[in-house]
Amino acid sequence: MVKPDDVKTSLDEGRNTAALQQATLLLKKDKTNPEAKALKGLALVRLNRDDEADEIVKELRSMTIEDDDSIQTVMMCYREHGAYRDIRNVYETRYKKNPDDLELAAQYFMSMVRVGDLDVLPKVAMDMHRKSKSNTYYFWAVMIQYIQGRTKRAAGDAAGGTIHLTMALRLLERAVDDESFEMSREGLRLYTMVLQEMDKFEDILALLDKDAGAGYGPKRLLPEGREVTQMKINCYKRLNRHADIIATSTPTIQDGSDDWTAYTNVMDAAVALNEAGDSSFTFAQVDGLLSAAFGKATTQDKPQRAPLLACLEWHARMRARGDAAHTPAVPAPLEAFVALFKATGAKRCMFFDTKPYVSLMDDATQRKFLDECSAWMEADGAEEPESKRVLRSSLLALYRRFMGRHHDDDADTDALHRDLVEKFNAAKPCGADLKPSELQYSDTYALLAAHVAVDAFARTDDRAHVDRAIKLLEDAITASSSNPQLRLLIVKLLCLQGRVYEAVPHWEALQVKQIQYDSIGYVFFDHAARLGAYDTALSLLEGAATFTRSCEVDVPEFLCRSFLYGSFHKYEEFVRCQEKLHRSLQLASVVCERFLLNFVRTKFTRARVTSWLQFIVSTLPPPSALDDEKTFSDNSQAEVMDSSDPQARSPTSGDFERMKTARFNYFRVRYLLVQTVASLVLSRQSLAERAEALVDAIARGAVLTAAEEACAAAVASPDQPDLETIHAVIEVLSLVSFTVSIVQEWISGDAVLKQPNGEPVRVNKTVRQTVRALAEAFHAVVVNKDQAMARVQGVLSTAEEAAKTPSYKSSLKAFRAAFKSSNH
């Protein structure tokens, strides 16, 4: 006999399917059991069946629940489903019945924080403060007033925001004036946050000075250090007290600190004083300060980067100003580069630290830098361990590529590739003692050799060069399995060749998780489904969907923790993270792609599809959001792969913007396809307007892979089609989006589509003609938008008549089986 505890055990052990079956058995005995319903909802949530879980939550809302065990289970279901308003309603009802219960009051407070209902919270917090005499609740009230002030100001209500901020400030001033009130460190930070929002920077400085003299207790609350110094610097900047910035930062530099911000603060302040005509701290004084720091850094045993990089930064700033009136009297770029190579050349970070400054040296000076570093390695660096020599040598190889030596007109690519491979093989023994989790010293050579091979492919279009790069990377990965750059590059090259299934193990080895789905997921997500790896794509999308749900559950809990632990300054970070994820283009794409793949590959009843579509459409942004690209936040990390290509050959910010625009256009088309399918299933309305929007999106965005969406949207039938018809349309149209070459090969008969049993699909002549016509329309969409609609509609109307024949249906049946097996 199944009991609720059995279901909970299954859920705790991750056996969600078994938990669903057990909960279903419980409900057969008692359909009104709220605990059983909540347990079933939990199992559905963890199985990513959100639409069905949503139906369970709707049923729970209408039930009256009294016993504590059932309430706790229901609350857990609400929390994991993200139904925080339902949690708020439960706690509100219980709080009104027991207003003196502090624990219940705190839970009610947190339930309101999760949903952002802040209006009544100051009163609740102050009630808890009066009943418990705990200052913690007092600061909760202040924080709520602060949040409301910032929120209203951001919404354009400056007057309303000022009222809340003034109330927060008065509460803090009252606390400070009360000798019995014990101020805390987080309370003092909250005080500075309120003052900063009100632009009271002089008051912040006075507050910090008072705290330095132990004015808020037996000892200072904010210890002297980088935090306090940076707070003062920020105030000085807002008050244009540039001389004070210099006075605060100069001792840090003179003490030989490696604090980069101290150097940039001095340079910023000196430039601001110069532009204001103030000669209290001249450029010559900056030269003297930086030169002294440079000399000290080059004579001490512990290597430092900041003093050496600061000289390069000062050269770059003076050159950017175009002011010939001052030539920096600091070590020249060549001297700074050589000094950096000697101090930090055995560290991988040097190349990326100095990339922005390589242009300070002309071609002759760059060659001199390479020669001087090579000579130093042969002389003074000869006694270094072999591992350091390998790292320094590979660093010079990176500089040679970045300086354009690999792309000179007289460069012998084959010889260069062989040389790098030989150095890679020679360097491999140096890392024999390294742990598997550590990067091998030879990895840089492998990456460089692979890039050289890709250069050769780009020039000759000979795919043998890509094969060479892939084999070399696979060799490097056997010893350096934890190097993400090796994995990312081989994933990209394998997808370039259409070998998507071979790329899967490398992608999985990267162990992409959590926020990485949003930042680097596009590297593989954008290829997997388009190249036919449907099972893999669906698995990846399920993982991304799980992350999305966990964010919806976790971020509100983090908001609560910022109150529980008094870390008020973290609250805004969590809110920004929440807003960023809510607007994420990648995660919105996950919703669309996950539905479309499931819809094509899985058999559903109309009721199941209807329920799912209703849920999907409700979670996606409204169609009006597609009008403005800025509605979405493309959080993809465009520069996730390290590059040592010359500046002239490297992607620019404009290239990255165009990439993001292309991804947004592709999402628009996929979004509209979901809406099209929803219209086919959920209503009988005409799709003419939506079809027009699809073709317009494709024409303007040149999204070649989206022809199937335009075709599907053109199905403007007044009658509601059955699911079989919808499946057939999408399956045939999805073929067009694999790649143009695959479509053309299949049409001409050069490629054979096989069923799961290995038998070839015998393609009905009408099917072949339909696909050929769709392929032609596929090109027409981009070439001539006006003709595209009529052309697509004509193809489909012809196919509609042919679809009534038995041979057509049998072809689609065989094709569907082959399609679902991904055996292309």
C-alpha positions in Angstrom: 0.0 0.0 0.0 1.5 3.3 -1.1 1.9 6.1 1.5 2.9 9.7 1.1 6.2 9.0 2.7 7.0 6.5 -0.1 6.5 9.2 -2.7 8.7 11.6 -0.7 11.4 8.9 -0.5 11.3 8.4 -4.3 11.5 12.2 -4.8 14.5 12.5 -2.5 16.3 9.7 -4.3 15.6 11.3 -7.7 13.2 8.5 -8.9 10.8 11.1 -10.2 8.9 8.7 -12.6 8.3 6.3 -9.8 7.2 9.1 -7.6 4.7 10.2 -10.2 3.3 6.7 -10.5 3.0 6.4 -6.7 1.3 9.8 -6.3 -1.2 8.8 -9.1 -2.1 5.7 -7.1 -2.7 7.8 -4.0 -5.0 10.0 -6.0 -7.0 7.1 -7.3 -7.9 6.3 -3.7 -8.6 9.9 -2.7 -8.9 12.5 -5.5 -9.2 15.3 -3.0 -6.0 14.5 -1.0 -4.0 17.8 -1.2 -0.8 16.2 -0.1 -1.0 13.6 -2.9 -1.8 16.3 -5.5 1.2 18.4 -4.3 3.5 15.3 -4.5 2.3 14.6 -8.0 2.9 18.3 -8.9 6.5 18.0 -7.5 7.2 14.9 -9.6 5.8 16.6 -12.8 8.0 19.7 -12.1 11.1 17.6 -11.8 10.2 15.7 -15.0 10.1 19.1 -16.8 6.3 18.6 -17.5 5.5 22.1 -16.4 2.2 22.4 -18.2 0.8 19.4 -16.3 2.2 20.7 -13.0 0.5 24.0 -13.7 -2.9 22.2 -13.8 -2.1 20.6 -10.5 -1.3 24.0 -9.0 -4.5 25.4 -10.2 -6.4 22.6 -8.5 -4.5 23.2 -5.2 -5.5 26.8 -5.2 -9.1 26.0 -4.9 -8.6 23.6 -2.0 -8.8 24.4 1.7 -5.8 22.8 3.5 -5.6 22.6 7.3 -3.0 20.1 8.5 0.7 21.2 8.7 2.1 18.3 6.8 -0.1 18.9 3.8 0.6 22.6 3.9 4.4 22.1 3.9 4.2 19.7 0.9 1.9 22.1 -1.0 4.3 24.9 -0.2 7.2 22.8 -1.6 5.3 22.2 -4.8 4.5 25.9 -5.1 8.1 26.8 -4.6 9.6 24.4 -7.1 7.0 25.4 -9.7 7.7 29.1 -9.1 4.1 29.8 -7.8 5.3 32.3 -5.2 2.1 34.3 -5.2 0.3 31.2 -4.0 2.9 30.8 -1.2 2.3 34.5 -0.3 -1.5 33.9 -0.1 -1.0 30.9 2.2 1.3 32.8 4.6 -1.0 35.9 4.5 -4.0 33.9 5.6 -2.0 32.2 8.4 -0.4 35.5 9.5 -3.7 37.3 9.9 -4.9 34.5 12.2 -1.7 34.6 14.3 -0.2 38.1 14.1 1.9 37.6 17.2 3.8 34.6 15.9 7.3 36.0 15.0 8.4 33.0 13.0 5.2 33.1 10.9 5.6 36.9 10.5 9.1 36.4 9.2 7.9 33.7 6.7 5.1 36.0 5.6 7.7 38.8 5.1 9.9 36.6 3.0 7.0 35.4 0.9 6.3 39.0 0.0 9.9 39.7 -0.8 9.9 36.8 -3.3 7.0 38.3 -5.3 8.1 41.9 -4.9 5.0 43.0 -3.0 6.8 45.6 -0.8 4.1 48.1 0.2 3.1 46.5 3.5 6.5 45.1 4.4 7.8 48.2 6.4 4.9 47.9 8.7 5.4 44.1 9.2 9.1 44.6 9.8 8.6 47.4 12.4 5.9 45.3 14.1 8.5 42.5 14.4 11.1 45.0 15.7 8.7 46.3 18.4 7.8 42.8 19.6 11.3 41.3 19.6 13.4 44.4 20.1 15.8 43.0 17.5 17.6 45.5 15.3 17.6 43.0 12.5 14.0 43.7 11.7 14.6 47.4 11.9 17.1 47.2 9.1 14.6 45.1 7.1 12.2 48.1 7.2 15.0 50.5 6.1 16.0 48.2 3.3 12.4 47.9 2.0 12.1 51.7 1.9 15.4 51.9 0.0 14.3 49.3 -2.5 11.0 51.1 -3.1 12.8 54.4 -3.6 15.2 53.0 -6.2 12.4 51.1 -8.0 10.2 54.2 -8.3 13.1 56.3 -9.4 13.9 53.8 -12.1 10.3 53.8 -13.2 10.4 57.6 -13.6 8.6 58.5 -10.4 11.4 60.7 -8.9 9.1 62.3 -6.3 7.8 59.0 -5.0 11.3 57.6 -4.9 12.6 60.5 -2.9 9.8 60.1 -0.3 10.8 56.4 0.3 14.5 57.3 0.4 13.9 60.1 2.9 11.9 57.8 5.1 14.8 55.3 5.0 17.3 58.0 5.9 15.2 59.2 8.8 15.0 55.7 10.2 18.8 55.4 10.0 19.4 58.8 11.6 17.0 57.9 14.4 18.9 54.7 15.0 22.3 56.5 15.1 20.9 59.1 17.6 19.6 56.4 19.9 22.6 55.4 22.2 20.9 52.1 23.0 20.7 51.1 19.4 23.6 48.9 18.3 24.7 49.7 14.8 26.1 46.7 12.8 28.5 46.5 9.9 25.8 45.7 7.4 23.6 48.4 8.8 26.4 50.9 8.2 26.8 49.7 4.6 23.1 50.1 4.2 23.5 53.7 5.5 26.1 54.4 2.8 23.8 52.9 0.1 20.9 55.2 1.1 23.2 58.3 1.1 24.7 57.3 -2.2 21.3 57.0 -3.8 20.4 60.5 -2.5 23.7 61.9 -3.9 24.9 62.8 -0.3 28.6 62.0 -0.9 29.9 64.5 1.6 27.8 62.7 4.3 29.2 59.4 3.2 32.8 60.7 3.8 31.8 62.1 7.1 30.2 58.7 8.1 33.4 56.9 7.1 35.5 59.3 9.1 33.3 58.9 12.1 33.5 55.1 11.9 37.3 55.3 11.6 37.3 57.0 15.0 35.1 54.2 16.5 32.1 56.6 16.5 29.5 53.8 16.2 30.7 51.4 18.8 33.7 50.2 20.8 35.6 49.6 17.5 35.3 50.6 13.9 32.7 48.6 11.9 34.3 48.8 8.4 38.0 47.9 8.7 40.5 50.0 6.8 41.2 48.4 3.5 40.3 48.3 -0.2 36.5 48.5 0.5 36.7 51.7 2.4 39.3 53.2 0.1 37.2 52.5 -3.0 34.1 54.0 -1.3 36.1 57.2 -0.7 37.4 57.2 -4.2 33.9 56.9 -5.6 32.7 59.8 -3.5 35.7 62.0 -4.6 34.9 61.2 -8.2 31.3 62.3 -7.9 32.4 65.4 -6.1 35.1 66.2 -8.6 37.7 66.2 -5.9 40.5 64.8 -8.1 43.3 66.0 -5.9 41.9 63.9 -3.1 41.8 60.9 -5.4 45.5 61.4 -6.1 46.3 61.9 -2.4 44.5 58.7 -1.5 46.0 56.5 -4.3 49.5 57.8 -4.5 50.7 56.2 -1.2 49.4 52.8 -2.4 51.6 53.2 -5.5 54.6 54.4 -3.6 54.4 51.4 -1.2 55.0 49.1 -4.2 51.5 47.8 -4.3 50.3 45.7 -7.3 46.8 47.3 -7.1 45.9 48.2 -10.7 42.9 50.4 -9.7 45.3 52.8 -7.8 47.2 53.5 -11.0 44.1 54.0 -13.1 42.6 56.3 -10.4 45.7 58.5 -10.5 45.7 58.6 -14.4 42.0 59.5 -14.5 42.4 62.2 -11.9 45.4 63.7 -13.6 43.7 63.9 -16.9 40.6 65.5 -15.3 42.8 68.1 -13.5 44.6 68.9 -16.8 41.3 69.4 -18.7 40.1 71.7 -15.9 43.2 73.8 -16.1 44.4 72.8 -12.7 48.2 72.3 -12.4 48.3 70.9 -8.9 49.3 67.5 -10.3 50.8 67.6 -13.8 51.5 65.0 -16.4 55.2 65.3 -15.5 54.4 64.2 -11.9 52.5 61.2 -13.3 55.6 60.3 -15.3 57.7 60.5 -12.2 55.3 58.4 -10.1 55.0 55.7 -12.8 58.7 55.7 -13.5 59.6 55.2 -9.9 57.1 52.4 -9.5 58.4 50.8 -12.7 62.0 50.9 -11.3 61.0 49.4 -8.0 59.0 46.6 -9.7 61.9 45.6 -11.9 64.4 45.3 -9.0 62.4 43.3 -6.5 62.2 39.5 -6.4 58.4 39.2 -6.4 57.1 39.9 -10.0 54.5 42.6 -10.4 52.3 43.4 -13.3 50.4 46.6 -12.4 53.5 49.0 -12.4 54.7 47.7 -15.7 51.3 47.7 -17.4 50.6 51.2 -16.0 53.4 52.6 -18.2 51.8 51.0 -21.3 48.4 52.3 -20.3 49.8 55.9 -19.8 51.4 55.7 -23.3 48.1 54.5 -24.8 46.1 57.3 -23.1 48.5 60.1 -24.2 48.5 58.7 -27.8 44.6 58.5 -27.8 44.5 62.2 -26.7 46.5 63.1 -29.8 48.1 65.8 -27.7 51.7 66.4 -28.9 52.3 68.8 -26.0 53.3 65.9 -23.7 55.4 62.9 -24.5 55.3 60.5 -21.6 58.7 60.4 -19.8 58.2 56.8 -18.7 59.9 53.6 -20.0 59.1 53.1 -23.7 56.7 50.4 -24.8 59.5 48.2 -25.9 61.2 48.4 -22.5 57.9 47.8 -20.7 57.1 44.7 -22.9 60.6 43.2 -22.3 60.3 43.8 -18.6 56.9 42.2 -18.5 58.2 39.2 -20.4 61.1 38.7 -17.9 58.8 39.1 -14.9 55.6 37.3 -16.0 56.4 35.6 -19.4 56.0 32.2 -17.8 52.4 33.0 -17.0 49.6 32.5 -19.5 48.0 35.9 -18.5 50.7 38.1 -20.0 49.5 37.8 -23.6 45.9 38.8 -22.8 47.2 41.6 -20.4 49.2 43.2 -23.2 47.1 42.6 -26.3 45.6 46.1 -26.2 49.1 47.7 -26.1 50.9 45.8 -28.9 49.9 48.5 -31.4 52.1 51.0 -29.4 55.0 49.4 -31.2 55.6 49.7 -34.9 56.6 46.7 -37.0 60.3 47.2 -36.5 59.9 47.6 -32.8 57.8 44.4 -32.6 60.5 42.4 -34.3 63.0 43.9 -31.9 60.9 42.8 -29.0 60.7 39.2 -30.3 64.5 39.2 -30.9 65.4 40.6 -27.5 63.1 38.1 -25.7 64.5 35.2 -27.6 68.1 36.4 -26.8 67.2 36.7 -23.1 65.9 33.2 -23.1 69.1 31.9 -24.6 71.2 33.8 -22.0 69.7 34.6 -18.6 66.7 32.4 -19.0 68.6 29.3 -20.0 68.8 28.0 -16.4 65.0 28.2 -15.9 63.0 24.9 -15.5 62.1 23.5 -18.9 58.4 24.0 -18.2 58.9 27.7 -17.8 61.0 27.8 -21.0 58.2 26.1 -22.9 55.6 28.6 -21.6 57.8 31.5 -22.6 58.5 30.1 -26.0 54.8 29.5 -26.6 54.1 33.0 -25.5 56.4 34.4 -28.2 54.6 32.1 -30.7 51.3 33.8 -29.7 52.9 37.2 -30.2 54.2 36.3 -33.6 50.7 35.3 -34.7 49.1 38.4 -33.2 51.7 40.6 -34.8 50.8 39.1 -38.2 53.8 36.9 -38.8 51.5 33.9 -39.6 49.6 35.9 -42.2 52.5 37.5 -44.1 52.4 37.2 -47.9 55.6 35.1 -47.8 54.4 32.8 -44.9 54.7 29.1 -45.6 51.6 27.7 -43.9 52.6 24.1 -44.2 56.0 24.7 -42.8 54.6 26.8 -40.0 52.1 24.1 -39.1 54.8 21.4 -39.1 57.1 23.6 -36.9 54.3 24.2 -34.3 53.4 20.4 -34.3 57.0 19.6 -33.7 57.2 22.0 -30.8 54.0 20.6 -29.4 55.4 17.0 -29.5 58.7 18.2 -28.0 56.9 20.0 -25.2 54.6 17.1 -24.2 57.0 15.3 -21.9 57.3 18.5 -19.7 53.8 18.0 -18.5 54.1 14.3 -17.7 53.9 14.9 -14.0 50.9 17.3 -14.1 47.5 16.2 -12.8 44.7 15.6 -15.3 42.9 18.7 -14.1 45.9 20.9 -14.9 46.6 22.5 -18.2 49.6 21.0 -20.2 52.5 23.3 -21.1 52.2 22.2 -24.7 48.5 23.3 -25.1 49.3 26.7 -26.7 51.3 25.0 -29.5 48.3 22.7 -30.3 45.9 25.6 -30.4 48.2 27.6 -32.6 48.8 24.7 -35.0 45.1 24.1 -35.3 44.4 27.8 -36.1 47.1 27.7 -38.7 45.4 24.7 -40.3 42.1 26.5 -40.3 43.8 29.5 -42.0 45.0 27.1 -44.7 41.4 25.7 -45.1 40.0 29.2 -45.4 42.5 30.0 -48.2 42.4 26.7 -50.1 38.9 25.3 -49.2 40.7 21.9 -48.7 38.9 20.1 -45.8 42.0 18.0 -45.2 43.4 20.9 -43.2 40.5 20.8 -40.9 41.0 17.1 -40.4 44.6 17.7 -39.5 43.5 20.3 -36.9 40.9 17.9 -35.4 43.4 15.1 -35.1 46.0 17.3 -33.4 43.4 18.6 -30.9 42.3 15.1 -30.1 45.9 14.2 -29.4 46.2 17.3 -27.1 43.0 16.5 -25.3 44.2 13.0 -24.3 46.8 14.6 -22.0 45.0 17.9 -21.2 41.3 16.9 -20.9 40.4 19.9 -18.7 41.5 22.6 -21.2 38.2 24.3 -22.3 39.9 26.0 -25.2 40.9 22.7 -26.8 37.3 21.4 -26.3 35.6 24.5 -27.7 37.8 24.6 -30.8 37.3 21.0 -31.6 33.5 21.3 -31.1 33.5 24.2 -33.5 35.6 22.4 -36.2 33.5 19.2 -35.9 30.3 21.1 -36.3 31.9 22.9 -39.3 32.3 19.5 -41.0 28.8 18.3 -39.9 30.2 15.7 -37.6 28.0 16.8 -34.8 27.7 13.4 -33.0 31.5 13.4 -32.6 31.4 16.8 -31.0 28.9 15.6 -28.4 31.5 14.0 -26.0 33.7 17.1 -26.1 30.8 19.3 -25.3 29.7 17.1 -22.5 33.2 17.0 -21.1 33.0 20.8 -20.7 30.4 20.2 -18.1 28.4 23.2 -19.0 26.0 24.0 -16.2 24.1 26.8 -14.4 24.7 30.3 -15.9 26.9 28.8 -18.6 23.8 27.6 -20.4 23.0 31.3 -20.9 26.5 32.6 -21.7 28.2 29.8 -23.8 25.4 27.5 -24.6 25.1 29.0 -28.1 28.4 27.4 -29.1 26.8 24.0 -29.5 23.1 24.7 -29.2 23.1 26.7 -32.5 24.4 23.6 -34.3 23.1 20.5 -32.7 19.5 20.5 -34.0 20.3 22.1 -37.3 22.8 19.3 -38.0 20.4 16.5 -37.1 21.5 15.6 -33.6 17.9 15.8 -32.3 18.3 13.5 -29.3 21.4 15.4 -28.1 19.8 18.7 -28.8 16.7 17.7 -26.8 18.9 16.5 -23.9 20.8 19.8 -23.8 17.6 21.8 -24.0 16.2 19.8 -21.1 19.3 20.7 -19.1 18.9 24.4 -20.0 15.2 24.2 -19.0 16.1 22.7 -15.7 18.5 25.6 -15.1 15.8 28.1 -16.0 13.5 26.6 -13.5 16.1 26.4 -10.8 16.8 30.2 -11.4 13.1 30.9 -11.0 13.3 29.0 -7.7 16.7 30.0 -6.4 16.9 33.7 -7.1 13.9 34.6 -4.9 15.5 32.5 -2.2 18.7 34.5 -2.6 16.7 37.7 -2.2 15.4 36.4 1.1 18.9 35.4 2.3 20.1 39.0 1.7 17.6 40.0 4.5 18.3 36.9 6.7 22.0 37.4 6.7 22.0 41.2 6.5 23.9 41.3 3.2 21.8 44.1 1.8 24.3 45.1 -0.8 23.8 41.7 -2.4 20.1 42.2 -3.0 20.6 44.4 -6.0 23.0 42.0 -7.6 20.4 39.2 -7.3 17.7 41.5 -8.8 20.0 42.4 -11.7 20.7 38.7 -12.3 17.0 37.9 -12.1 16.1 40.7 -14.7 18.9 39.6 -16.9 17.7 36.0 -17.0 14.0 37.0 -17.4 15.1 38.9 -20.6 17.5 36.3 -21.8 17.3 35.6 -25.5 19.0 32.2 -25.1 16.6 31.0 -22.5 13.6 32.2 -24.5 15.0 30.3 -27.4 15.3 27.2 -25.2 11.5 27.3 -24.6 10.8 27.5 -28.3 13.3 24.9 -29.5 12.4 22.4 -26.7 8.7 22.5 -27.7 9.4 22.2 -31.4 11.7 19.3 -31.1 9.4 17.5 -28.7 6.4 18.2 -30.9 8.1 16.8 -34.0 9.6 13.7 -32.4 7.0 12.6 -29.9 3.4 11.5 -30.3 1.0 13.5 -28.2 -2.8 13.5 -27.7 -4.5 16.7 -28.7 -5.3 17.4 -25.1 -1.6 17.1 -24.1 -0.5 19.3 -27.0 -3.2 21.9 -26.2 -2.3 22.0 -22.5 1.4 22.3 -23.3 0.9 25.0 -26.0 -1.3 27.1 -23.7 1.5 26.9 -21.0 4.3 27.7 -23.5 2.5 30.7 -25.0 1.7 32.1 -21.6 5.4 31.9 -20.6 6.8 33.5 -23.7 6.9 37.3 -24.1 4.1 38.9 -26.1 4.5 39.2 -29.9 5.0 43.0 -29.5 8.3 42.2 -27.8 9.7 41.1 -31.2 9.5 44.7 -32.5 12.5 45.8 -30.5 15.7 43.7 -30.2 16.5 45.5 -26.9 13.6 43.8 -25.3 15.8 40.8 -25.0 19.2 40.5 -23.4 21.6 38.4 -25.4 23.9 37.3 -22.6 26.1 35.1 -24.9 29.8 35.5 -24.3 30.9 36.2 -27.8 34.6 36.0 -27.0 34.5 32.7 -25.1 37.2 31.3 -27.4 40.7 32.8 -27.0 42.0 34.4 -30.1 45.5 35.4 -31.1 44.6 36.6 -34.6 46.0 40.0 -35.7 43.8 43.0 -34.9 43.0 43.4 -38.6 41.6 39.9 -38.8 39.9 39.7 -35.4 36.2 40.2 -35.0 35.1 43.8 -34.2 32.4 45.0 -31.8 30.3 45.5 -35.0 30.8 41.9 -35.9 29.6 40.8 -32.5 26.6 43.1 -32.8 25.7 41.6 -36.2 26.0 38.1 -34.8 23.6 39.0 -32.0 21.2 40.6 -34.5 21.3 37.4 -36.6 20.5 35.3 -33.5 17.6 37.6 -32.6 16.2 37.3 -36.1 16.5 33.5 -36.0 14.7 33.6 -32.6 11.9 35.8 -34.1 11.2 33.2 -36.7 11.2 30.3 -34.3 9.0 32.2 -31.9 6.5 32.9 -34.7 6.6 29.2 -35.7 5.5 28.3 -32.1 2.7 30.8 -32.4 1.8 29.3 -35.8 1.6 25.8 -34.4 -0.4 27.2 -31.4 -2.9 28.8 -33.9 -3.2 25.5 -35.8 -3.9 23.6 -32.6 -5.8 26.1 -30.5 -7.9 28.1 -32.8 -9.5 28.3 -36.3 -8.3 31.8 -37.1 -6.6 32.8 -40.3 -2.8 32.8 -40.4 -2.3 35.1 -43.3 -1.1 38.0 -41.2 1.3 35.8 -39.2 2.6 34.2 -42.4 3.3 37.7 -43.8 5.2 38.5 -40.6 7.3 35.4 -40.9 8.3 36.0 -44.5 9.1 39.6 -43.6 11.3 38.4 -40.7 13.2 36.1 -43.0 13.6 38.6 -45.8 14.9 41.3 -43.5 17.1 39.0 -41.3 18.3 36.8 -44.2 17.7 33.8 -41.9 18.2 31.1 -44.5 17.6 28.1 -42.1 14.1 29.3 -41.4 12.3 28.5 -44.6 10.2 25.9 -42.9 8.7 28.5 -40.6 7.6 30.6 -43.5 6.0 27.6 -45.2 4.3 26.4 -42.1 2.9 29.8 -41.4 1.4 30.0 -44.9 -1.0 27.2 -44.0 -4.0 29.5 -43.8 -6.8 27.0 -43.6 -10.1 27.9 -41.9 -10.5 24.3 -40.8 -8.7 23.0 -37.7 -6.3 20.3 -39.0 -5.6 17.1 -37.2 -2.3 16.5 -35.4 -1.1 14.1 -38.1 -1.3 16.8 -40.7 0.6 19.3 -38.5 3.3 16.7 -37.8 3.6 15.9 -41.5 3.9 19.6 -42.5 6.6 20.3 -39.9 8.5 17.1 -40.6 8.7 17.8 -44.4 9.6 21.4 -43.8 12.2 20.6 -41.2 14.1 18.7 -43.9 14.7 22.0 -45.7 16.4 23.5 -42.7 19.1 20.8 -42.3 21.4 22.5 -44.8 21.0 23.5 -48.4 23.4 20.8 -49.6 21.7 18.0 -47.9 18.3 19.0 -49.4 19.8 19.3 -52.9 21.6 15.9 -52.6 18.4 14.2 -51.4 16.3 15.7 -54.1 18.8 14.6 -56.8 18.8 11.1 -55.4 22.5 11.2 -54.3 21.7 10.8 -50.7 19.6 8.0 -49.2 17.3 8.5 -46.2 17.1 5.3 -44.2 14.4 3.9 -41.9 15.4 2.6 -38.4 15.5 -1.0 -39.8 18.1 0.1 -42.4 15.7 0.0 -45.4 15.8 3.1 -47.6 12.7 5.4 -47.7 10.9 5.0 -51.0 10.0 8.6 -51.7 6.7 9.3 -53.4 7.2 11.5 -56.5 4.9 14.1 -55.2 6.8 14.3 -51.9 10.0 14.8 -53.8 8.5 17.5 -56.0 7.0 19.2 -53.0 10.4 19.3 -51.2 12.1 20.5 -54.4 9.6 23.3 -54.8 10.0 24.2 -51.1 13.7 24.3 -51.5 13.3 26.7 -54.4 10.9 28.8 -52.3 13.5 28.7 -49.6 15.8 30.7 -51.9 13.0 32.9 -53.2 12.2 34.1 -49.7 15.5 35.9 -49.4 15.7 37.0 -53.1 12.2 38.3 -53.5 9.9 38.6 -50.5 6.8 39.7 -52.5 6.9 36.5 -54.6 7.7 34.2 -51.7 4.2 34.1 -50.2 2.4 33.2 -53.4 5.1 30.6 -54.2 4.9 28.9 -50.8 1.1 28.9 -50.7 1.1 27.4 -54.2 3.4 24.6 -53.3 1.3 23.7 -50.2 -2.0 23.9 -52.1 -0.7 21.4 -54.7 0.7 19.2 -51.9 -2.7 19.3 -50.2 -4.4 17.5 -53.1 -1.6 15.0 -53.5 -1.6 14.3 -49.8 -4.9 12.4 -50.2 -3.1 9.6 -52.1 -2.1 6.4 -50.2 1.5 6.5 -51.6 2.0 10.0 -50.2 0.9 9.0 -46.8 3.1 5.9 -46.8 6.1 8.0 -47.8 5.4 10.4 -44.9 5.1 7.5 -42.5 8.4 6.0 -43.5 10.0 9.5 -43.5 8.7 10.2 -40.1 10.2 6.9 -38.7 13.6 7.8 -40.3 13.4 11.4 -39.0 12.7 10.3 -35.4 15.6 7.9 -35.4 18.0 10.7 -36.5 19.5 8.2 -39.0 20.3 10.6 -41.8 
